[in-house]
């Protein structure tokens, strides 16, 4: 029997145990191919909700972990978009990347920001 590479083992082990975006109540399968819908889902359910659950601020590593749980690959782009709209803030000028920026604090500036508007 051949052994699968570590990343494939991890994907197989987490495939049925972690919630993906398509398991969220707001998921609309008819919009799964719409990049703007997917970006808005990331903004709301990965970034905004996680920041609110952590009292309005958390480390980028926490957001990255939540994005990984939801199989979201647009975290950095979504953060940049929210930063441009002044809904969130962080000290670094360049886009945040894991693992080098995992300790950067991200702050929620507009708790009532509507990601789908």
QUIMO-V195591 format. One record per backbone hydrogen bond with DSSP energy under -0.5 kcal/mol. NH is the residue of the N-H (numbers start at 0). CO is the residue of the C=O. If there is no record, write none. Layout:
[[NH | CO] [NH | CO]]
This chain:
[[7 | 4] [8 | 4] [9 | 5] [10 | 6] [11 | 7] [12 | 8] [13 | 9] [14 | 10] [16 | 13] [17 | 13] [20 | 69] [22 | 19] [23 | 20] [26 | 23] [30 | 27] [31 | 28] [33 | 30] [34 | 32] [37 | 33] [38 | 34] [39 | 35] [40 | 36] [41 | 37] [42 | 38] [43 | 39] [44 | 40] [45 | 40] [45 | 41] [46 | 41] [47 | 42] [48 | 43] [50 | 46] [51 | 47] [52 | 48] [53 | 49] [54 | 51] [55 | 50] [56 | 50] [56 | 53] [57 | 105] [59 | 103] [60 | 101] [61 | 58] [62 | 58] [63 | 59] [64 | 60] [65 | 61] [66 | 62] [67 | 63] [68 | 64] [69 | 65] [70 | 67] [71 | 66] [72 | 70] [77 | 73] [78 | 74] [79 | 75] [80 | 76] [81 | 77] [82 | 78] [83 | 79] [84 | 80] [85 | 82] [86 | 81] [87 | 81] [88 | 106] [100 | 96] [101 | 98] [103 | 100] [105 | 57] [106 | 88] [107 | 55] [108 | 86] [108 | 106] [109 | 86] [112 | 109] [114 | 112] [116 | 113]]
